[in-house]
């Protein structure tokens, strides 16, 4: 615990203060988805994976309770989930950084087929929580249609039968965020029927459903309609710090997973006058990862029996950098360093640079930056590297996202606006776009060791 407290003291405070440089030096020593590039594809791993799939023997997973405290057991031994939601093929990198489990958002529509994922995971000594596909009301799935619901159950029964004996399987996630914008509680009748089916044919793996936020209405419906679930999983971002309080107030007395956590959500931040959410820098995000782990996941292990950090990979959701722990080009961000510390009680050998917020025309993101078309402006950022590695910069301007997608649904990456930046240094000259509208200025700071920091600032051209 002491080492985690040290982590927080180093990361949580002073990111935007004048002590930024001193703080950074103090730390020295230490679903449209783009896969990151370091995929684990060695022939030896694939060979052992193929061998393991031919001898599938299930590993018993169970939850025990002692005096109100819960613990996850795998093969009769305590199992601490060091997990990540994975949007790529990079199991090797996860293992190298200390992770031991991954979760999916689908069985048949993941980045790779479930059989291959399970086989590779088993060969590397890690586990998988498989998420069964489940229709969502907001996507026009009608839970009043008995034939449609029966067909879904039939499809998921086939999936469970196919993978239930795989030794890498940890838990079944019965649907992801089906509560988002739902009105028909029959969805939880269907979830219970699926959980009951799993208990009948697979007594070796617990069942859960992952809900968006702490949804009291959904919890009440689950309690009434889905008693066959073993536990509930929550997906929370900035609000995760309030999860223990919410659980106490609601009287929820079962164990739980947190199956998504990490950055501050784009719906949880301040927005500009034109509605652009202000994104944290990669260093501020790292602080939030650390805070969330210390205040909830580590402190409440008697109930929080497993968690999956979001997102081991990269995706476009509001911006190309909001949730991914890697860049599209494969570089890791500071959130990965934090998870390395949490999982291993030590920093990686080479740390990601730390970065300050951008100033544009001597203003920050909270100042509602308006620019005049075609005029020149100065933008600046400060980045420091714990090992003193040379930092190179890459700046770009994109149109602001106009997507109204919710729940992580696929988005298009906003258009890149070329020819506005003449130099690529810590301080640049920017020519405002000629067309009026909302834009965002991004900066990436690279240290030459596959590490990158990032920041961005929204602005509006009159």
N, C-alpha and C positions, 0 to 999 in steps of 0.2 A: 504493500500500500504506500509506503514511503516513497518509492521510486515513481509511482503514478502521481503522487502529490507534487514531486519535483517536476514532472512533465507539465503539470498544469501551471505551476509557478513560472515555468519558462515560456509557455505558449499563450496563456490566457490573457495576460495583461500587457498594455503598453504598445499594441500593434500600430496605433496611429499617433502615438505620442512622439515627442522629440527624443525619447530614449530608444527609438527604433533600432538604430545602428548598434548601440551598446547591448541591447537585448539580443540581437541576432548573433553578435560575436560571443556573448555569454553562452550560447547553446553549442559552441564548437566542441567537437569530440563526440561528439555524439554521432415502347418497345419499338424504330429506326435506330440501329446501334452499330457503331463501328468497332470491330475487334482490334485490340492492340496487337502489335506486330510480333511479339515474342511468343509464338504458339509452341507448345510442347509437342514435338513431332518425332522424337528420336525413335529409331527402329527398335531399340531394346525395350522402351516403355510400351510401344505398341505390341510387341511380341508377348510381353508378360501380361498385358491387358487381355489379349486374345486367349491366353492360357487360363486366366482367371475366370473369364466368362464361361468357359467350358466346365468349370467346377463350382457353380454357384451354390454356396451354402449361406443361408441368411445369418446375420449377426443380430442377436436379440438386443433390442433397444427398449428401455422402460424408464418410467419415472417413479421414484420412491419418495415417500413423505415421512419425515421424522419430526414430531412436535411442531408441525406447521411449516417446516422447512422442506423444500423440494430439491431433488437432485436427479440429473439425467445419468443413466447407466447405459453403457454399451458393452456387451459381452460380460456383464456382471461387474464392470469397473466404472468408477466415476469418469464422465466424459465432459470436458470443458470445450464448448463449441467456440472455436476461433474462426468465425465465418465471414464470408463475403458473398454478396449477390454478384454473380459473374455474368458479364455481357460479352465474353470473348472466349478464346480457346486457351487462355494463359493460365493453366493450372500450375505449370512449373514455377512461374513467377510467384504465385500465391504461396506455394510450399516453401520456396526460398525465403520468403519474408515471414514465415511462421504461421501461416493460416493452415487450418486442418479440415475445413468444410466449406462447401458452396451450396447456394440455393439457386433454383431456376424459377422462371415464371411460366414455364410450360414443359410438357413432356415431349410432344411431337414437333414443336415449333421453336425450339431453343437454337442457340448458335451451332449446335451439332446434335446428332441423334442421341437420345437418352442412353441407349446401350453403349455407344462409344464413350460418352461422358462418364458413365458409371465405371466402365472398364478402365479408362485412364485414371480416374480418381482412385480406384482400388489399387492399381499398380503403384500409385504415388503415396498410398497410405492415408488418404483423406476420404471424407464422407460427402454425401449429397442429400439434401432435402429436396425432393421432387415435388413440383407444383402441378397439380392436375388442372387441365384446362376447364374453366367454368364460365358459362355464359353470363353476361352482365346486362342488367336492365337498361343501362344507359346506352348500350349498343344494340338495343331492340330485342334482347332475348326475353321471351314471354314465359314466366314461370306459372302462368295459368294454363299453358298449353301442355297437357299431360303427355302427349306423344313426344313432344320436343324434349321434355324433361327426362322421359324414359330413355330416349335415344342417347342423351348425354350420359346418363348413368351406365348404359350399356358400353359406351365408348370408354368411360373411365374404369369400368370393371375389367375390360380387356387390358388397359394400361397397367392396372394394379397386378393382374395375374402375370403379366409379362415380366415385371421388374421386382416383384415382392421378395424374391429370394436372393437378390443381388447383395453381396456382402458390403458394398459401399453405401447402400441405402440407409439413411438415418431416420427421416420422418417423411410423412405425406402432408403436403400443404394443399388443402382442399379449397381451391379457388383463391385468387388474389384480388383484394379490394372489391369484392362484390357488393360491399355496402356503399360504395361511392355513388351518390345520387340515386339510391334505391328507394322504392316506395312499397314494393310488394314483399312482405316478409316470408312468402313461400320459398324464396331463394334459400332460406336457412332450413326449411324442410328438406330441400334437395341436398343440401350439404350434409344434413344428418343421415339421410338415406345412403349417401356415399361413405360417410364415416362408419355407419353400421355395416355396410358391405365390406369395407376394409377389415374391420374387426373379425368378420366371419372367415375371410380367406387369408388374412395376413395378421396373425396375432403378435408379430415381432416388431412392428413399427408404429409408434404413436401417430395420431392424427391431429391436425390443427387447421385453422383457416386464418388468413392474414387480412386484417381489416385496416382501412385507412384511418389514421388518427385514433383518438380515444372516443369512440362513438357509443354513447350510452344507450341509444335506441337499438343499435345493432347488438350490443351486449345483452340487452334485455331479450331481444328476439332469439339470440343464440341460447341463452339460458332456458327459454321456454321451448324452443323448437329443435335445438341441436345438442341434446344432452350427451350424445355419443361421441362428441369431440373430446379429445383428451385435454386440450388446452387451447387458448386463443393466442394469436400472434398480433402484435401491434406494429404499425409502420408510422414512425414519427420522426420529425426533424428538430427544429428549434424547440418545439413543445415537449420533447422527450423529457426535459428536466422536470416537468410537472407530472409525469406518468405515475410515480409513486403516490402522489397526492390524489390523483384521479382514481387510482385503484382503491385506495383507502376509502374515499368518499362513496364509491360505487359498491363497496363491499365485495369486490371480486376476490375470491379466496383460492384461486387455482394458480398453478405456475404459468409462465408465459415466455414466449420468444419475442424478441424485437427483430423482425425480419427485414426492415429497412430503417437505417439511421445514418446520419453523417452531416451533410451540409445543412445550412438553414434553407428552408423551402422558399421558392420564389413567391409564394402566397403569404409568407410570413415577414416580408421585408417592406421597408418604406419605398414608395414609388414616386417618380417625378411628376410634375404637373401634367405631363402628356401620357402618364401611365406606364412608364418604363420602370420595372423593378430594379433596385440597386443591388448588384451582386457583390458578395464579399470577395476579397482577394484570396488567393490560394493559402496564404498564411493565416488569414482570419478563419478560413474554413478549417484548417488544421487545428486551430484553437477550439473550434466548436466540436470537432470529433473528440478531442481530449476531454473537454468538459462533459460531454454527453456520457462518455464511458465512466469517468470518475463519479459523477453525481448520481448515475442510475445503474448502469450495467454492472459495474464492479461493486458498488455499495449494496446492491439489492440482489445478490446472487442466490439468496434463499428462495426467491420467486422467479427471478430472471435467469432461467436455466439455459438460455442460448441466444445468440444474436448473430445477425448477418449485416455487415457494414455495406453501405451503398455508395458508389458503384465501382466494382473492380473491372474497369474498362472505361469506355467513353461513349457519350451519346449527346445528341442535340435535344435539349429541353429548355426552352427559353433562350439559352445561349449554348454554344458548343462546350462550355467549361463549367456549367453550373453544378452538375452532379458527378461527373466522371472523375475518378482518382488518377486517371492518365489522360494525356493528350491524344488526339487522333493519330499523331505521328509516333506514339509509343512511350514518350517520356513520362516518368512518374512525377506526381506532385507531392507536396508536403504532407498531405493526408496519409499517403502510403508510409512515410517515415514515422508518423504517429502510430499507425497500426503496427509497424515493426517494433516500436518501443513497447506497446501494450502487449503484443504477443510474445516478445522475447526479453523484456526488461532491459533492453539496451538499444541504442540508436544504430542504424546501419553505418557502414564504414564511411560512406560518402553521402552527405546530406543535401537535400534540395535547397536551393537558395530561398531566402525569405524576401518578401516584397511588400512595399507600401502601397496605399491607394494612389491612383493617378490624380495629378492635378492638370486641369485643362483651362488655359486662360486664367491661371492663378485661382481656379475654383475647384471644389471637389464635387462629387456626385450629388451630395445633399444640397448643393447650391442651385440646382436646376440650371444647367449650363445651356445657354442659348448662344448660337453663333450666327454670323452673317454670311450669306452665300459668297463663296469665292475669296473670302478674307483669310489672312494667315494668322495662325495662333501657335503658342508654345504649349506643349504637353510634356510632363516630366513624371518620372517614377524613381524610386530608390530601391535597389536590390543589393543584398549582401550575401556572401557565401561563407559558411563556417570554415571551410578548408582553404579559403582564399583563392578558389578557382576563378579563372577569368570568365566573366559573364558577358554573353552576347545577347542582343535584343532583337526582337521581331515585332513590329507594330502593324496593325491592320485596322481598317474601318469596314464595318458591315452595316447594312440596313437593320433597323430594329425588327425583331420578330413580331409578326402579326398573327401568329398561330393562336387559336383559342382552344387547342387540345388540352385535355385534362388527364390526370391519372397516368402520366407517362406515355400517352399515346404518341405515335410516330409524328414527327415534325420535319419539315425541310429546313436545312441550314440557310440562314438569311444570306442574301447576296453580298459578295465582296465588292467593295468600291475601290477601284484601282487608281493609282496616280496621285494620291493626296499627300503622301509622306515622302520626303526627299532623303532622309537619313534614318539610320537604324541604331540609335544610341539611347542612353538613359533619358536624354532630353531631345525632343524632336520639334521640327516645324511642321505643322499640319495646315493644309489648305482645306477650308470647309467645302463640302460638296456643293455643286451648283444647284441641285434640286432641293427644294425645301422638304422638311420631314424629319423623322426620328432616326437616329443612327447610334452606333456604339463603337467606341474606340477600344481596341484590345492591345495588350502588350504581353509578350512572352519573354521570360528571362531564362536562358539556357546556361548550364555550367560545363558542358562538354562531357558529362558523365551520365547521360541519359536521364537527367533531372531537369525539371522546369518549374518555374513559378509563373503565375499569371495574375493579371488584374484587368479590369475594364471600367469604362465610364460611359454612361449614356449622355447624349447631347442632342439638341434640336436645332436644325438650321431654319432660320426664318427666310 
